[in-house]
Amino acid sequence: QSNSIHKTHQQIAQELNSSREVITRLLKKLEQRGVVKVNRNQIQLIS
């Protein structure tokens, strides 16, 4: 079982009917809270 998502911010934004900027901002907040780790084309959930 993988805790990673292999998508770009743009791909996530398109799937959620949002903008890349909004997704980037939200992921940055989640990373600061220690919920996720964001790498290039990969978002890893931290348990």
C-alpha positions as CSV (number, residue, x, y, z in Angstrom):
1,Q,0.0,0.0,0.0
2,S,1.5,3.3,-1.1
3,N,1.0,6.6,0.8
4,S,2.2,8.6,-2.3
5,I,0.4,10.4,-5.1
6,H,2.3,10.7,-8.3
7,K,0.7,13.7,-10.0
8,T,1.6,17.3,-10.7
9,H,-0.2,20.2,-9.0
10,Q,-1.7,21.0,-12.3
11,Q,-3.2,17.5,-12.7
12,I,-4.7,17.6,-9.2
13,A,-6.1,21.0,-9.9
14,Q,-7.8,19.8,-13.1
15,E,-9.3,16.8,-11.3
16,L,-10.6,19.1,-8.5
17,N,-11.8,21.8,-10.9
18,S,-9.4,24.2,-9.2
19,S,-6.3,26.1,-10.1
20,R,-2.7,25.1,-9.8
21,E,-2.0,28.1,-7.6
22,V,-4.7,27.0,-5.1
23,I,-3.4,23.5,-4.9
24,T,0.2,24.6,-4.4
25,R,-0.8,26.9,-1.6
26,L,-2.8,24.2,0.1
27,L,-0.1,21.6,-0.2
28,K,2.4,24.0,1.2
29,K,0.2,24.6,4.3
30,L,-0.2,20.8,4.7
31,E,3.6,20.3,4.4
32,Q,4.2,23.0,7.0
33,R,1.8,21.1,9.4
34,G,3.7,17.9,8.8
35,V,0.8,16.1,7.1
36,V,2.5,15.6,3.7
37,K,5.9,15.8,2.1
38,V,5.9,17.4,-1.4
39,N,8.5,16.4,-4.0
40,R,8.5,16.8,-7.7
41,N,5.4,15.1,-9.1
42,Q,5.0,13.2,-5.8
43,I,3.0,14.0,-2.6
44,Q,3.7,11.6,0.3
45,L,1.3,11.3,3.2
46,I,3.1,11.2,6.6
47,S,1.5,9.0,9.2
